[in-house]
Amino acid sequence: MPGLIDVHAHLDEPGRAEWEGFSTGTRAAAAGGITTLVDMPLNSFPSTVSEETLKLKVEASRDKLYVDVGFWGGLVPENALNPSKLESLLNAGVLGLKSFMCPSGINDFPMTNSTHIEEGLVTLAKYKRPLLIHAERIPDVESDEGIDGELDPRSYSTYLKSRPPIWEESAIRDLQRAMKDTKVGGRSEGAHIHIVHLSDAETSLQLLKDAKHNGARVSIETCPHYLAFSAEEVPDGDTRFKCSPPIRHAANKDNLWEALLDGHIDMLSSDHSPSTPDLKLMEDGNFLKAWGGISSLQFVLPVTWSYGKKHGITLNQLASWWSEKPAMLAGQKNKGSILPGYHADIVVWKPEAEFQLDNSHAVYHKHRNISAYLGKELSGKVLSTFVRGNLVFAEGKHAGAACGATILAK
């Protein structure tokens, strides 16, 4: 089937290659049937927020890529209200921009407000490239359901209460005008808003469905960890499961599956966001202080298939969520399908092959032990991966040389 395209991965280089890095990250991708990654602008250092910092990232990737890699740039207060700075970054080749509506956890990637986003969209409209938004916002008035009194930081329910669904809902309500601006005749017609890693399948999802129905150019992704896990099964102290927004309850998970199958959620991404093991605080088990991020890049194909089978998913749906729709988002007109004239980006895999993700299973992430998927029984074994016709992974071995390419928008 078409190779997977992961539009949301943190490869952390330059500056934090000890977290992951281009070499290990793209080797893991190839072993998982992913043929194209789009690297996020933060968790590396410096963050990719200018033409100069993009050049540093491209240079850092040289001779290290086992799959094709493109780059998102960052929309931050420093460039959001400065069209010439944004145009310089877009002209340098980023495929679109990413912004946070809450603190990102990375010092040189500050959060944006709705004004920054609305102005950035005007510039993006000229390029017809997307703005990816981490849609969590601390509400102006916190609800009574938040953390109250002395709660155990090792308890997952404590972390869940610290980032309730109202954070996602508040952000999406704050985006109403920005979404409306993307409609035909709107101030930023031609721009596109993409909501990353949607977790709240209640009010937040409904607001986005309404915006789509009313003509806004909006797309939505969710991630396999929201579809595989539920809050009820996260062990206390197991910070491998910490991510933002959080994994919510089982009923919410079922609603996410329903929205994905009905086409309201457009695509999937890994949001592979590893760190060094010490930052996960696995011995302390403190959910409030541990680094948030699910390590998953190599596993997303078998995870989606394994947990999706009980929902009756088809191979065509898998290819739509993981190849066709992500290619469109990233502006890759010659990727995402097996068709004449397209890149020969192909994964060969056995859907019925079952395996346990145990210590005997080869894992190519820099830090194997921080993944929440370890120990799981999965179906769907990747046999071989081709990138632009080159065999980059087969029978547990990678190609002798890294032959992936950097993708820069023209």
Disulfide bonds with the S-S distance in Angstrom:
none
